[in-house]
C-alpha cells in the first residue's frame, strides 16, 4: 500500500511549500467565484470553507492549537499563490493568516478562549478607528465603545482584534489590542471599492461592551521580542515584533495581484494582432513593457525574500531587532508595494481599451493591486520619510507604537 501523504497525516512536517501547493489546488474554484465575491463585496462561504479545509490559514498559528508554527512569510507565500486566482481571497488570507500568527503573542488565556474549541476560528482585525473610540477601566476589565474601519473578511469573523486607546485614571491613554467575540459587535456595510471588492473590509461598531482584562494586550508588548504569549508559545516566529513586520502580510498579496496582472497580460497578448494584422507581441513597445514589468516583480521578490531571511535569522537567534533594521524593513515593504503598483499599471497601459474591461481578469488583478498598495502600512510617503530621517540622522528612535499615538487623541 502506498504511504498516506495527506495533510492530516503529515502535520508534524508540513512546509510552506506544501501549503502553497494546497493553495494552488483550490485556485480554480476561487477563480470561478471571483465575480460572485466582487458582486457581493464579500467572499463566498464556500471560499472560506476551502481555506479552512485546506488549513492554509494555519501557517504561522501555534502548534498547540493545531497550527504549523512555520516561519513568518509562510502565510504570505500562500496569499501570493491565491492571488493568481482571486485577489480578494489572497488579501483576506494574508490578513487572517497574520492574525493567527500575532494572536500567538497575546495573553495566553485569550488564546485558549479563541482556539481551544475551534482551531478554525476566523479572527479579523482593525487598526484605524474614529475619534472617541476608547476603552475605560472598570472592575475586571474595560468598557469599550467606538468605530473601527476596514476589517477585512468581517462577515466571516468569529472574533475581531481591535486597536483601542485604553483610558486609565490619572494617566495618558495607551494603545492596546482587544479581542471581542462576534456577538459583542456590529458590522456596518460600507465597503464599496473598485479593488479588493470581495474583501468585505467593513466597519466594526461597539457600544459599551465589557472586555475582560485577559483579552487586552498592550500594543507595545506585542511589539516586543518577549510578548505575553511567549510564555505559552516559545517558537522563534513569536519573537518577531508584530507591528514592524506586519506590512508584508498585505504587501505580498498585493505583489501577487501584480504578478497575476502580468500573467494575464502575457496570456492575452499571445495571438492578438493589430490593425495591420501584425502580432502584438512582436511590437517592441510591448516587449519593453513586459520586460520592465517582470523586472519590477523580480526586484520586489528579491527584497521580500532577503528581508524574510534577515527576520528569521534574528528570531532563531533570539536577537532583538534594532530600530534601524525595523525601519529598513518597513521601507523595503513599502517599496515592494510601490514596485507592484508600477508593474501592474505599466501592463494595463500596454493593453489599451481591452485592459480596462470589467470582464478582463487582468483589470481585476490590476484594481486589486492598486487597492492593496493603498494600505497605510505600505505608504511610501510614510515609510520612505522614516528612512530618509534615518539617513540624515534626524530619527529620534520613535517606535511604531509612538508614531501611532501621535498626534495624541483627546478623550472626554
VOPAGU-2260 file (C-alpha; in pm, 1 decimal, decimal comma):
REM VOPAGU-2260
SITE   aa  ch    i         X         Y         Z
SITE  UNK   A    0       0,0       0,0       0,0
SITE  UNK   A    1     129,6     344,2     -91,0
SITE  UNK   A    2     211,3     574,4     201,9
SITE  UNK   A    3     -58,5     824,1     300,9
SITE  UNK   A    4      73,3    1168,9     217,1
SITE  UNK   A    5    -244,9    1356,7     310,4
SITE  UNK   A    6    -206,4    1672,3     515,0
SITE  UNK   A    7    -387,5    1518,0     813,1
SITE  UNK   A    8    -115,5    1255,2     847,4
SITE  UNK   A    9     178,7    1489,2     792,1
SITE  UNK   A   10     102,3    1785,3    1018,0
SITE  UNK   A   11     433,6    1749,4    1202,2
SITE  UNK   A   12     645,7    1809,2     893,1
SITE  UNK   A   13     432,7    2046,1     685,6
SITE  UNK   A   14     633,6    2308,8     497,6
SITE  UNK   A   15     541,3    2641,0     342,3
SITE  UNK   A   16     576,3    2476,7       0,3
SITE  UNK   A   17     314,9    2217,4      98,9
SITE  UNK   A   18      69,5    2491,7     187,8
SITE  UNK   A   19     142,6    2681,3    -132,8
SITE  UNK   A   20      66,0    2362,5    -327,4
SITE  UNK   A   21    -263,6    2328,4    -142,5
SITE  UNK   A   22    -345,3    2691,2    -223,6
SITE  UNK   A   23    -273,4    2616,5    -588,4
SITE  UNK   A   24    -515,7    2323,1    -586,5
SITE  UNK   A   25    -809,6    2531,9    -468,9
SITE  UNK   A   26    -717,3    2813,1    -710,1
SITE  UNK   A   27    -951,7    2712,9    -997,2
SITE  UNK   A   28   -1254,1    2720,3    -766,8
SITE  UNK   A   29   -1155,2    3061,5    -634,9
SITE  UNK   A   30   -1112,4    3192,3    -989,5
SITE  UNK   A   31   -1463,4    3074,9   -1078,1
SITE  UNK   A   32   -1606,9    3253,0    -771,9
SITE  UNK   A   33   -1423,1    3581,5    -812,1
SITE  UNK   A   34   -1717,3    3756,4    -982,9
SITE  UNK   A   35   -1952,1    3642,9    -706,7
SITE  UNK   A   36   -1712,5    3780,5    -446,6
SITE  UNK   A   37   -1690,0    4110,4    -635,9
SITE  UNK   A   38   -2066,5    4140,6    -684,0
SITE  UNK   A   39   -2146,1    4063,1    -319,2
SITE  UNK   A   40   -1846,0    4263,9    -187,7
SITE  UNK   A   41   -1772,8    3964,0      34,0
SITE  UNK   A   42   -1604,5    3627,1      -7,7
SITE  UNK   A   43   -1848,3    3338,1     -60,8
SITE  UNK   A   44   -1884,7    3097,6     232,3
SITE  UNK   A   45   -1755,4    2818,5       5,1
SITE  UNK   A   46   -1428,0    3008,6     -30,6
SITE  UNK   A   47   -1389,5    3044,0     345,9
SITE  UNK   A   48   -1465,5    2672,9     381,0
SITE  UNK   A   49   -1196,5    2591,6     123,8
SITE  UNK   A   50    -942,3    2800,0     316,3
SITE  UNK   A   51   -1034,7    2623,0     639,8
SITE  UNK   A   52   -1039,6    2273,5     491,1
SITE  UNK   A   53    -700,0    2321,3     326,1
SITE  UNK   A   54    -557,7    2453,0     655,9
SITE  UNK   A   55    -360,2    2720,7     472,8
SITE  UNK   A   56    -467,1    2980,9     730,0
SITE  UNK   A   57    -280,9    2787,2     999,7
SITE  UNK   A   58      66,4    2850,4     854,2
SITE  UNK   A   59     200,6    3059,3    1145,4
SITE  UNK   A   60     -55,6    2954,9    1406,9
SITE  UNK   A   61      78,4    2794,0    1729,4
SITE  UNK   A   62     119,6    2416,5    1713,8
SITE  UNK   A   63     -52,1    2362,5    2046,7
SITE  UNK   A   64    -378,5    2480,9    1887,6
SITE  UNK   A   65    -343,0    2286,0    1563,5
SITE  UNK   A   66    -127,1    2525,2    1364,7
SITE  UNK   A   67     201,8    2461,7    1184,6
SITE  UNK   A   68     409,8    2736,6    1350,5
SITE  UNK   A   69     606,9    2793,2    1030,7
SITE  UNK   A   70     848,4    3084,2     979,8
SITE  UNK   A   71     696,9    3425,8     918,1
SITE  UNK   A   72     628,9    3452,5     546,2
SITE  UNK   A   73     467,5    3110,9     503,7
SITE  UNK   A   74     124,8    3274,4     522,7
SITE  UNK   A   75     223,9    3541,4     270,5
SITE  UNK   A   76     361,6    3283,1      27,3
SITE  UNK   A   77      18,1    3118,8      44,5
SITE  UNK   A   78    -151,4    3453,1     -19,8
SITE  UNK   A   79      74,5    3524,2    -317,3
SITE  UNK   A   80     -30,3    3193,7    -471,7
SITE  UNK   A   81    -400,4    3259,4    -405,8
SITE  UNK   A   82    -368,9    3599,8    -577,6
SITE  UNK   A   83    -322,7    3419,1    -909,2
SITE  UNK   A   84    -688,8    3321,1    -881,0
SITE  UNK   A   85    -861,6    3583,7    -666,4
SITE  UNK   A   86    -705,7    3897,3    -521,5
SITE  UNK   A   87    -972,9    3942,5    -254,0
SITE  UNK   A   88    -922,2    3587,1    -129,4
SITE  UNK   A   89    -546,9    3643,3    -121,6
SITE  UNK   A   90    -592,9    3965,7      75,8
SITE  UNK   A   91    -820,2    3807,7     336,0
SITE  UNK   A   92    -592,3    3502,8     358,6
SITE  UNK   A   93    -282,2    3716,8     414,4
SITE  UNK   A   94    -452,4    3920,2     684,1
SITE  UNK   A   95    -629,0    3635,7     865,5
SITE  UNK   A   96    -310,0    3429,3     839,9
SITE  UNK   A   97    -118,5    3710,8    1006,5
SITE  UNK   A   98    -378,8    3732,0    1284,1
SITE  UNK   A   99    -328,3    3361,1    1350,6
SITE  UNK   A  100      39,0    3446,2    1397,1
SITE  UNK   A  101       8,3    3751,2    1615,5
SITE  UNK   A  102    -268,1    3604,6    1834,2
SITE  UNK   A  103       7,4    3366,9    1946,7
SITE  UNK   A  104     167,5    3673,1    2110,6
SITE  UNK   A  105    -147,0    3768,4    2307,2
SITE  UNK   A  106    -237,3    3683,7    2664,6
SITE  UNK   A  107    -243,4    3300,4    2695,9
SITE  UNK   A  108    -596,3    3293,8    2839,0
SITE  UNK   A  109    -725,9    3480,7    2532,9
SITE  UNK   A  110    -561,3    3227,1    2302,1
SITE  UNK   A  111    -732,0    2937,5    2476,6
SITE  UNK   A  112   -1064,1    3119,7    2464,9
SITE  UNK   A  113   -1041,7    3170,9    2089,1
SITE  UNK   A  114    -883,5    2843,8    1974,9
SITE  UNK   A  115    -927,9    2568,7    2232,6
SITE  UNK   A  116   -1266,6    2457,1    2098,4
SITE  UNK   A  117   -1233,9    2591,2    1743,5
SITE  UNK   A  118    -890,4    2591,1    1576,7
SITE  UNK   A  119   -1058,7    2719,9    1259,1
SITE  UNK   A  120   -1193,7    3033,0    1429,2
SITE  UNK   A  121   -1159,8    3334,3    1198,1
SITE  UNK   A  122   -1008,6    3634,4    1375,6
SITE  UNK   A  123   -1038,0    3966,7    1195,5
SITE  UNK   A  124    -868,1    4290,5    1292,8
SITE  UNK   A  125    -883,2    4664,9    1252,5
SITE  UNK   A  126    -629,4    4930,1    1349,7
SITE  UNK   A  127    -786,8    5250,5    1220,4
SITE  UNK   A  128   -1057,2    5392,7    1445,3
SITE  UNK   A  129   -1269,3    5704,2    1468,3
SITE  UNK   A  130   -1200,6    5969,0    1728,9
SITE  UNK   A  131   -1380,8    5888,5    2051,1
SITE  UNK   A  132   -1310,0    5515,8    2028,4
SITE  UNK   A  133   -1186,9    5403,1    2370,2
SITE  UNK   A  134   -1183,0    5150,4    2649,2
SITE  UNK   A  135   -1247,8    5276,7    3002,0
SITE  UNK   A  136   -1123,6    5087,3    3307,6
SITE  UNK   A  137   -1386,1    4911,3    3512,6
SITE  UNK   A  138   -1383,6    4620,3    3755,7
SITE  UNK   A  139   -1218,1    4318,6    3592,7
SITE  UNK   A  140   -1160,2    4480,4    3254,2
SITE  UNK   A  141   -1276,4    4765,5    3031,4
SITE  UNK   A  142   -1594,4    4909,7    2885,4
SITE  UNK   A  143   -1528,4    4956,1    2515,6
SITE  UNK   A  144   -1707,7    5176,8    2263,4
SITE  UNK   A  145   -1619,6    5300,3    1917,7
SITE  UNK   A  146   -1596,8    5251,3    1543,9
SITE  UNK   A  147   -1313,3    5072,6    1367,9
SITE  UNK   A  148   -1259,2    5080,7     992,9
SITE  UNK   A  149   -1150,4    4832,9     726,5
SITE  UNK   A  150   -1193,8    4496,3     896,4
SITE  UNK   A  151   -1126,8    4260,0     605,5
SITE  UNK   A  152   -1327,6    3938,6     592,8
SITE  UNK   A  153   -1561,7    4087,8     852,0
SITE  UNK   A  154   -1870,5    3885,3     755,2
SITE  UNK   A  155   -1691,5    3558,2     832,2
SITE  UNK   A  156   -1516,8    3654,3    1156,0
SITE  UNK   A  157   -1581,4    3476,2    1483,6
SITE  UNK   A  158   -1371,3    3730,0    1671,4
SITE  UNK   A  159   -1211,6    4065,3    1594,2
SITE  UNK   A  160    -893,9    4218,1    1732,8
SITE  UNK   A  161    -916,7    4596,5    1753,3
SITE  UNK   A  162    -655,7    4862,1    1825,0
SITE  UNK   A  163    -804,7    5072,5    2102,2
SITE  UNK   A  164    -690,7    5366,5    2317,1
SITE  UNK   A  165    -719,0    5246,3    2676,9
SITE  UNK   A  166    -810,1    5516,8    2926,8
SITE  UNK   A  167    -694,0    5491,3    3286,9
SITE  UNK   A  168    -747,4    5745,9    3560,8
SITE  UNK   A  169    -463,6    5994,7    3605,0
SITE  UNK   A  170    -256,0    5852,9    3317,9
SITE  UNK   A  171    -227,2    5911,1    2942,4
SITE  UNK   A  172    -408,1    5668,5    2709,4
SITE  UNK   A  173    -225,8    5356,9    2594,4
SITE  UNK   A  174    -287,1    5169,6    2271,4
SITE  UNK   A  175    -386,9    4807,6    2312,7
SITE  UNK   A  176    -529,7    4527,0    2103,1
SITE  UNK   A  177    -858,1    4394,4    2236,5
SITE  UNK   A  178   -1028,2    4067,7    2139,5
SITE  UNK   A  179   -1406,8    4073,6    2100,4
SITE  UNK   A  180   -1645,5    3787,5    2002,8
SITE  UNK   A  181   -1890,9    3842,3    1717,3
SITE  UNK   A  182   -2192,6    3866,7    1948,4
SITE  UNK   A  183   -2044,5    4182,8    2101,4
SITE  UNK   A  184   -2008,1    4393,9    1787,2
SITE  UNK   A  185   -2199,7    4503,5    1480,5
SITE  UNK   A  186   -2081,4    4523,6    1120,9
SITE  UNK   A  187   -2170,7    4826,1     912,3
SITE  UNK   A  188   -2165,7    4750,7     540,2
SITE  UNK   A  189   -1960,6    5037,2     397,3
SITE  UNK   A  190   -1711,0    4859,8     169,4
SITE  UNK   A  191   -1750,3    4998,2    -183,6
SITE  UNK   A  192   -1418,9    4990,1    -366,6
SITE  UNK   A  193   -1303,1    4936,5    -726,3
SITE  UNK   A  194   -1035,2    4697,3    -598,6
SITE  UNK   A  195   -1037,9    4412,0    -346,9
SITE  UNK   A  196   -1415,5    4429,9    -376,2
SITE  UNK   A  197   -1466,6    4084,9    -229,0
SITE  UNK   A  198   -1261,0    4152,0      83,7
SITE  UNK   A  199   -1563,1    4282,7     276,2
SITE  UNK   A  200   -1347,5    4535,9     463,2
SITE  UNK   A  201   -1631,8    4688,0     661,3
SITE  UNK   A  202   -1661,3    4892,7     980,2
SITE  UNK   A  203   -1694,1    4741,2    1328,4
SITE  UNK   A  204   -1917,8    4914,2    1584,6
SITE  UNK   A  205   -1920,0    4851,8    1959,4
SITE  UNK   A  206   -2141,3    5025,8    2214,8
SITE  UNK   A  207   -2034,0    4991,9    2579,3
SITE  UNK   A  208   -1932,9    4626,2    2579,1
SITE  UNK   A  209   -1732,6    4472,4    2862,0
SITE  UNK   A  210   -1395,2    4326,0    2764,7
SITE  UNK   A  211   -1219,1    4125,4    3037,6
SITE  UNK   A  212    -859,8    4203,5    3128,7
SITE  UNK   A  213    -717,4    3887,1    2972,0
SITE  UNK   A  214    -847,2    3984,6    2627,0
SITE  UNK   A  215    -647,4    4307,8    2626,5
SITE  UNK   A  216    -277,3    4320,7    2536,5
SITE  UNK   A  217     -77,5    4641,8    2516,0
SITE  UNK   A  218      37,7    4721,2    2164,5
SITE  UNK   A  219     386,1    4795,8    2297,4
SITE  UNK   A  220     404,6    4445,8    2448,7
SITE  UNK   A  221     303,6    4285,0    2118,9
SITE  UNK   A  222     590,1    4466,0    1951,2
SITE  UNK   A  223     843,7    4315,7    2191,3
SITE  UNK   A  224    1050,3    4001,2    2144,5
SITE  UNK   A  225     914,6    3864,9    2470,2
SITE  UNK   A  226     541,4    3930,7    2447,5
SITE  UNK   A  227     285,8    3786,4    2693,2
SITE  UNK   A  228     213,0    3494,3    2461,0
SITE  UNK   A  229     575,4    3383,2    2457,1
SITE  UNK   A  230     522,3    3217,6    2794,3
SITE  UNK   A  231     294,5    2978,6    2606,5
SITE  UNK   A  232     440,2    2974,1    2254,7
SITE  UNK   A  233     819,1    2965,1    2259,9
SITE  UNK   A  234     881,7    2920,9    1885,7
SITE  UNK   A  235    1103,0    3174,2    1704,2
SITE  UNK   A  236     817,0    3313,5    1492,7
SITE  UNK   A  237     659,7    3467,4    1805,9
SITE  UNK   A  238     977,1    3662,8    1878,6
SITE  UNK   A  239     915,0    3899,6    1586,7
SITE  UNK   A  240     762,8    4244,1    1655,4
SITE  UNK   A  241     400,0    4248,3    1542,4
SITE  UNK   A  242     367,1    4599,6    1402,3
SITE  UNK   A  243     709,6    4625,5    1244,5
SITE  UNK   A  244     684,3    4316,6    1023,4
SITE  UNK   A  245     307,5    4300,5     966,1
SITE  UNK   A  246     334,7    4508,7     647,6
SITE  UNK   A  247     445,5    4209,9     443,1
SITE  UNK   A  248     112,6    4041,9     526,2
SITE  UNK   A  249     -51,9    4296,5     294,6
SITE  UNK   A  250     240,4    4374,6      62,8
SITE  UNK   A  251     272,7    4019,6     -66,6
SITE  UNK   A  252     -94,6    3964,4    -156,2
SITE  UNK   A  253     -59,7    4297,2    -339,4
SITE  UNK   A  254     251,0    4174,6    -518,8
SITE  UNK   A  255      66,0    3852,5    -602,5
SITE  UNK   A  256    -203,9    4058,1    -772,6
SITE  UNK   A  257      61,2    4238,7    -979,3
SITE  UNK   A  258     204,7    3902,0   -1081,9
SITE  UNK   A  259    -145,4    3789,3   -1182,3
SITE  UNK   A  260    -188,2    4107,3   -1389,6
SITE  UNK   A  261     137,7    4034,6   -1568,7
SITE  UNK   A  262      45,8    3669,3   -1631,1
SITE  UNK   A  263    -299,8    3756,7   -1769,1
SITE  UNK   A  264    -135,1    4011,3   -1999,7
SITE  UNK   A  265     113,4    3759,9   -2139,3
SITE  UNK   A  266    -165,0    3510,2   -2198,4
SITE  UNK   A  267    -389,7    3762,6   -2369,9
SITE  UNK   A  268    -121,2    3918,9   -2588,2
SITE  UNK   A  269     -30,3    3580,9   -2736,4
SITE  UNK   A  270    -233,5    3555,1   -3054,1
SITE  UNK   A  271    -354,4    3916,5   -3060,3
SITE  UNK   A  272    -296,5    4119,3   -3375,4
SITE  UNK   A  273    -300,4    4490,0   -3450,8
SITE  UNK   A  274    -492,9    4677,1   -3719,4
SITE  UNK   A  275    -224,7    4587,1   -3971,6
SITE  UNK   A  276    -254,3    4216,5   -3877,1
SITE  UNK   A  277      89,3    4223,5   -3714,9
SITE  UNK   A  278     126,6    4020,2   -3397,6
SITE  UNK   A  279     108,4    4244,3   -3090,0
SITE  UNK   A  280     382,0    4052,3   -2913,8
SITE  UNK   A  281     622,0    4148,5   -3192,5
SITE  UNK   A  282     583,9    4519,7   -3112,1
SITE  UNK   A  283     896,5    4649,5   -2940,3
SITE  UNK   A  284     686,9    4871,6   -2711,4
SITE  UNK   A  285     506,1    4564,0   -2578,6
SITE  UNK   A  286     831,1    4374,5   -2532,3
SITE  UNK   A  287     981,6    4662,1   -2333,9
SITE  UNK   A  288     676,4    4693,9   -2109,4
SITE  UNK   A  289     672,1    4319,4   -2045,5
SITE  UNK   A  290    1042,7    4322,5   -1963,5
SITE  UNK   A  291    1024,5    4619,1   -1726,2
SITE  UNK   A  292     714,3    4484,1   -1553,7
SITE  UNK   A  293     884,8    4149,1   -1496,4
SITE  UNK   A  294    1195,8    4326,6   -1363,8
SITE  UNK   A  295     987,0    4515,1   -1107,3
SITE  UNK   A  296     825,0    4191,7    -995,2
SITE  UNK   A  297    1159,1    4011,1    -968,5
SITE  UNK   A  298    1312,5    4301,5    -774,1
SITE  UNK   A  299    1018,6    4304,6    -532,6
SITE  UNK   A  300    1050,0    3929,0    -476,8
SITE  UNK   A  301    1423,8    3961,8    -407,9
SITE  UNK   A  302    1362,6    4235,2    -149,8
SITE  UNK   A  303    1093,3    4025,7      16,7
SITE  UNK   A  304    1298,9    3705,0      31,3
SITE  UNK   A  305    1603,9    3889,2     161,4
SITE  UNK   A  306    1405,3    4053,2     440,6
SITE  UNK   A  307    1244,4    3721,7     541,0
SITE  UNK   A  308    1590,7    3566,2     579,8
SITE  UNK   A  309    1708,3    3852,8     799,6
SITE  UNK   A  310    1393,4    3842,9    1015,2
SITE  UNK   A  311    1414,5    3468,9    1062,2
SITE  UNK   A  312    1784,4    3478,6    1144,7
SITE  UNK   A  313    1713,2    3727,2    1423,9
SITE  UNK   A  314    1416,1    3525,9    1551,4
SITE  UNK   A  315    1603,8    3195,2    1554,5
SITE  UNK   A  316    1892,6    3353,9    1740,8
SITE  UNK   A  317    1658,2    3522,5    1988,6
SITE  UNK   A  318    1800,7    3859,6    1889,8
SITE  UNK   A  319    1612,0    4184,0    1934,8
SITE  UNK   A  320    1584,7    4364,8    1602,7
SITE  UNK   A  321    1726,8    4717,0    1619,2
SITE  UNK   A  322    1521,4    5026,9    1526,6
SITE  UNK   A  323    1749,4    5079,8    1225,4
SITE  UNK   A  324    1667,8    4729,1    1096,7
SITE  UNK   A  325    1295,0    4765,7    1157,4
SITE  UNK   A  326    1280,9    5097,3     974,3
SITE  UNK   A  327    1460,7    4938,5     682,1
SITE  UNK   A  328    1211,3    4650,6     674,6
SITE  UNK   A  329     925,0    4898,6     660,7
SITE  UNK   A  330    1097,2    5097,1     386,6
SITE  UNK   A  331    1152,6    4780,0     185,8
SITE  UNK   A  332     798,5    4656,6     240,4
SITE  UNK   A  333     651,9    4983,4     114,6
SITE  UNK   A  334     881,8    4972,2    -187,8
SITE  UNK   A  335     768,2    4618,1    -269,3
SITE  UNK   A  336     414,1    4755,5    -292,3
SITE  UNK   A  337     538,2    5050,3    -499,8
SITE  UNK   A  338     705,5    4814,9    -746,1
SITE  UNK   A  339     388,4    4603,2    -761,5
SITE  UNK   A  340     177,0    4908,0    -840,9
SITE  UNK   A  341     418,1    5027,2   -1109,5
SITE  UNK   A  342     432,5    4684,6   -1270,8
SITE  UNK   A  343      55,5    4640,8   -1284,6
SITE  UNK   A  344      -2,2    4996,6   -1409,5
SITE  UNK   A  345     251,7    4957,6   -1687,8
SITE  UNK   A  346      80,2    4637,8   -1802,2
SITE  UNK   A  347    -270,3    4785,6   -1809,5
SITE  UNK   A  348    -142,9    5083,8   -2008,7
SITE  UNK   A  349       5,4    4839,8   -2260,2
SITE  UNK   A  350    -327,7    4660,2   -2307,3
SITE  UNK   A  351    -524,5    4962,7   -2423,4
SITE  UNK   A  352    -905,0    4959,7   -2401,3
SITE  UNK   A  353    -906,8    4581,7   -2361,4
SITE  UNK   A  354    -721,4    4619,6   -2033,8
SITE  UNK   A  355    -990,4    4827,4   -1863,1
SITE  UNK   A  356   -1286,3    4596,1   -1925,6
SITE  UNK   A  357   -1452,5    4464,4   -1610,9
SITE  UNK   A  358   -1464,8    4122,8   -1773,2
SITE  UNK   A  359   -1087,2    4114,2   -1818,1
SITE  UNK   A  360    -914,9    3929,0   -1530,3
SITE  UNK   A  361    -607,5    4146,0   -1587,5
SITE  UNK   A  362    -811,2    4454,7   -1497,5
SITE  UNK   A  363    -947,5    4286,8   -1184,3
SITE  UNK   A  364    -594,9    4197,2   -1072,8
SITE  UNK   A  365    -473,7    4549,8   -1154,1
SITE  UNK   A  366    -755,4    4707,1    -949,3
SITE  UNK   A  367    -673,7    4473,3    -660,8
SITE  UNK   A  368    -307,0    4574,1    -682,4
SITE  UNK   A  369    -392,9    4943,4    -657,7
SITE  UNK   A  370    -629,7    4884,0    -366,2
SITE  UNK   A  371    -378,4    4669,7    -179,7
SITE  UNK   A  372     -97,8    4919,9    -226,0
SITE  UNK   A  373    -318,8    5185,4     -61,9
SITE  UNK   A  374    -284,1    5025,7     282,7
SITE  UNK   A  375    -124,7    5255,3     540,2
SITE  UNK   A  376     149,0    5003,6     616,8
SITE  UNK   A  377     255,5    5026,5     251,8
SITE  UNK   A  378     263,3    5404,9     221,9
SITE  UNK   A  379     590,1    5512,9      63,0
SITE  UNK   A  380     533,0    5868,2     187,1
SITE  UNK   A  381     526,7    5745,2     547,3
SITE  UNK   A  382     790,2    5473,1     535,6
SITE  UNK   A  383    1020,5    5645,5     289,9
SITE  UNK   A  384    1022,1    5955,5     510,8
SITE  UNK   A  385    1110,6    5746,8     816,2
SITE  UNK   A  386    1409,4    5605,2     631,4
SITE  UNK   A  387    1504,6    5946,5     495,7
SITE  UNK   A  388    1520,5    6078,9     851,2
SITE  UNK   A  389    1736,0    5780,8     940,0
SITE  UNK   A  390    1980,0    5867,3     661,9
SITE  UNK   A  391    2006,4    6230,3     774,2
SITE  UNK   A  392    2038,8    6143,7    1142,3
SITE  UNK   A  393    1703,2    6302,3    1223,0
SITE  UNK   A  394    1530,9    5990,2    1351,4
SITE  UNK   A  395    1450,8    6008,0    1721,8
SITE  UNK   A  396    1423,2    5627,1    1751,2
SITE  UNK   A  397    1046,9    5651,6    1780,1
SITE  UNK   A  398     877,5    5314,2    1793,3
SITE  UNK   A  399     586,9    5228,1    1567,2
SITE  UNK   A  400     363,4    5245,6    1875,0
SITE  UNK   A  401     483,9    5603,2    1941,1
SITE  UNK   A  402     402,4    5701,8    1582,7
SITE  UNK   A  403      51,7    5562,9    1609,7
SITE  UNK   A  404     -10,5    5764,6    1925,1
SITE  UNK   A  405      89,5    6095,0    1762,1
SITE  UNK   A  406     -88,1    6328,0    1748,2
SITE  UNK   A  407    -248,4    6230,5    2075,8
SITE  UNK   A  408    -623,7    6184,6    2075,3
SITE  UNK   A  409    -839,1    6380,4    2313,9
SITE  UNK   A  410   -1082,7    6177,1    2520,2
SITE  UNK   A  411   -1368,0    6309,4    2725,0
